[in-house]
Amino acid sequence: MVDVFTTREVAELANVPVRAIDKAVEENVLTGIRHVVWRGKKRRMLPLHAVPYAAIVGRLSLTLTRGDKRKLARVLAARSPGNMTVEPLEIAPAVSVDVARLVNRDLAERAVRYARARQEYVEENPDILGGTPVIKGTRLTVYAIQGRLDGGESIDAILEDYPDLSRDAIETAALYARSHPLVGRPAGRPWKKAA
């Protein structure tokens, strides 16, 4: 599934809260949503234009009506990935948005690169660590990568330990881990550390 994203991936790529994406879905602002079985789980997958849409609405300093939000989403959906965030958008009479000033020009292209890297580097196989997401060809979980980065290690330090991996694989694993957090009770006894 290339160029489709989970709600959390859209939020992470656009740097907005997940609830903003959920609200756009509930209001039927975003179109092209598919419910698919992906990596063994039924997931709601959003199209590429959801990423720049979320980034624009999240950074816009005015409140849009539901109709204006739908128009913005439709215009973005009609654009090619390379042109999504380049040209200004007219979202209402006399209201034009300079998209390039609000979001990074290559936001949609970065999202496409992430989607392709996710397919290339991340694997969820029930025979490998019980289905925990790992970097393909290894037993290194995406959560271990995220933990090391959150602990202050650099990507270069991780690459020294795993010279067969690429920088892109590390960055993709970290973003995947942030957008697919572990659920359930934390491991160990965290209440012991607090006491």
C-alpha positions in Angstrom: 0.0 0.0 0.0 2.1 2.9 -1.3 0.9 6.5 -1.0 -1.7 5.8 1.6 -1.3 6.5 5.3 -2.7 5.7 8.7 -4.3 8.6 10.7 -1.2 8.7 12.9 1.2 8.7 10.0 -0.6 11.7 8.5 -0.5 13.5 11.9 3.2 12.7 12.3 4.2 13.8 8.8 2.1 17.0 9.0 3.2 17.7 12.6 -0.4 18.1 13.8 -2.4 16.4 16.6 -4.1 13.1 15.6 -7.4 14.5 16.8 -7.3 17.1 14.0 -7.1 14.3 11.4 -9.9 12.3 13.1 -12.1 15.4 13.1 -11.5 15.9 9.3 -12.5 12.3 8.8 -15.6 12.6 11.0 -16.7 15.7 9.1 -16.2 14.0 5.8 -13.7 16.6 4.7 -11.1 14.1 3.5 -12.2 11.9 0.7 -10.6 8.7 -0.7 -10.5 7.0 2.6 -10.2 3.2 2.4 -10.6 0.6 5.0 -8.2 -2.2 4.2 -6.5 -5.1 5.8 -2.9 -4.1 5.9 -0.2 -6.0 7.7 -2.7 -8.3 9.2 -4.9 -5.5 10.7 -8.0 -3.7 9.5 -6.9 -0.1 9.1 -8.3 3.2 7.8 -5.9 4.5 5.2 -5.9 8.1 4.1 -4.8 9.3 0.7 -1.7 11.4 0.1 -3.5 14.8 -0.1 -4.4 14.3 3.6 -0.8 15.2 4.6 -0.6 18.7 3.1 -4.3 19.3 4.0 -3.5 18.6 7.6 -0.4 20.7 7.6 -2.1 23.7 5.9 -5.2 23.6 8.3 -2.9 23.2 11.3 -0.9 26.3 10.5 -3.6 28.5 9.1 -4.4 31.4 11.4 -8.1 31.6 10.5 -11.0 29.2 11.0 -12.4 27.7 7.9 -16.0 26.5 7.4 -16.6 22.9 6.7 -17.3 23.8 3.0 -14.0 25.7 2.7 -12.2 22.7 4.3 -13.8 20.4 1.7 -12.8 22.7 -1.1 -9.2 22.8 0.1 -9.1 19.0 0.3 -10.6 18.6 -3.2 -8.1 21.1 -4.7 -5.2 19.3 -3.1 -6.5 15.9 -4.2 -6.7 17.1 -7.8 -3.0 18.2 -7.8 0.0 16.1 -8.5 2.3 15.3 -5.6 5.0 17.6 -6.9 2.6 20.5 -7.3 0.5 20.1 -4.1 2.2 22.6 -2.0 3.8 24.9 -4.6 1.0 27.2 -5.9 -1.3 29.3 -3.8 -4.8 28.1 -3.2 -8.0 30.1 -3.3 -10.2 28.6 -0.6 -12.9 31.2 -0.5 -13.8 34.4 -2.4 -11.0 36.9 -1.7 -9.2 34.3 0.5 -6.1 32.9 -1.0 -3.5 30.7 0.9 0.1 30.9 0.1 0.8 27.3 0.7 4.6 27.5 0.3 4.7 29.9 3.3 2.7 27.7 5.5 4.2 24.3 4.8 7.4 22.9 3.4 7.4 22.8 -0.4 8.4 19.2 -0.5 5.9 17.9 2.1 3.9 15.7 -0.3 7.1 14.4 -1.9 8.5 13.6 1.6 5.3 11.7 2.4 5.6 9.7 -0.8 9.3 8.9 0.0 8.3 7.8 3.5 5.5 5.5 2.1 7.9 3.9 -0.3 10.6 3.5 2.4 8.0 2.0 4.7 7.3 -0.7 2.1 11.0 -1.3 1.6 12.3 -1.3 5.1 9.6 -2.1 7.7 8.3 -5.6 8.1 5.6 -7.1 10.4 5.9 -10.9 10.2 4.2 -13.1 12.9 7.2 -15.4 12.7 9.6 -12.6 13.6 9.3 -11.4 17.2 5.6 -12.2 17.2 4.8 -9.6 14.5 6.5 -6.7 16.1 7.6 -4.3 13.3 11.3 -4.8 12.5 13.7 -3.5 9.8 13.5 -6.1 7.0 16.2 -8.7 7.1 17.0 -8.0 10.8 15.5 -8.6 14.2 15.9 -5.0 15.1 12.6 -3.5 16.1 11.5 0.0 15.1 10.8 0.7 18.8 14.4 -0.1 19.6 15.5 2.4 17.0 13.1 5.0 18.4 14.2 4.3 22.0 17.9 4.9 21.0 17.1 8.1 19.2 14.9 9.3 22.1 17.7 8.4 24.5 20.0 10.9 22.8 21.9 8.7 20.4 22.5 10.0 16.9 21.7 8.2 13.7 25.4 7.9 13.0 25.9 6.1 16.3 23.2 3.6 15.3 24.8 3.2 11.9 28.1 2.4 13.5 26.5 -0.5 15.4 24.5 -1.6 12.3 26.7 -0.8 9.2 24.4 -2.8 6.9 21.5 -0.4 7.5 21.0 2.9 5.7 20.2 6.3 7.1 16.9 6.1 5.3 16.0 2.8 7.0 16.7 4.3 10.5 14.7 7.5 9.8 11.8 5.4 8.4 11.8 3.1 11.4 11.8 6.0 13.8 8.8 7.7 12.1 7.0 4.3 11.8 7.5 3.7 15.6 6.2 7.2 16.5 3.1 6.8 14.3 2.4 3.2 15.4 3.0 3.3 19.2 3.0 0.1 21.3 -0.3 -0.5 23.0 -0.9 -2.2 26.3 0.8 -2.2 29.6 4.4 -1.0 29.8 7.1 -3.7 30.2 8.7 -4.2 33.5 7.6 -2.5 36.7 7.6 1.3 36.0 5.9 1.9 39.4 9.1 0.6 41.1 11.2 3.3 39.5 8.8 6.0 40.7 9.0 4.8 44.3 
